[in-house]
């Protein structure tokens, strides 16, 4: 099964849109658009071992994630990001459509709570999972290398600004303590 088929099935399942009767909320084209758009942003957010090039217009990912060692991770992140984008779009639409309904006779004022429930989904659903997994993935291999490269000049740093004294500038004396 290619990444296109497997990611579409996973995304429909995550969005609870995998109806057997064909009565789905999202069209296949809309989900494919979400998937390729999310794939486009992944190399910016995540340090994969493979260098992926995404052609949004042609709906292609090169090299094929199915053939790469980190392909499963790429597809998983792509699906999570696409689910997050779908939820953000649903939240925006609900926020615009939700609002306040007022009637004059008999007097009535109603507000909906659907938007609040979608906000909870954004804060606890695929968007949160994507952000947490992105951090863990980036700091697991490549991220750890980057941090090591940035921090290594400071590992054996003897620099200690002297407040005067006869130990010489920028050197720690034996009776100075560090906190």
Secondary structure, DSSP 8 states (H G I E B T S, - for coil): --HHHHHHHHHHHHTT---TTS--SS-HHHHHHHHHHHHHHHHHH---SS--EEETTTTEEES-GGGSTTHHHHHHHHHHHHHHHHHHHHHHHHHHH-SEEEETTTTEEEE-SHHHHHHHHHHHSHHHHHHHHHHHHHHHTHHHHHHHHHHGGGTT-------SSSS-TT---TT----
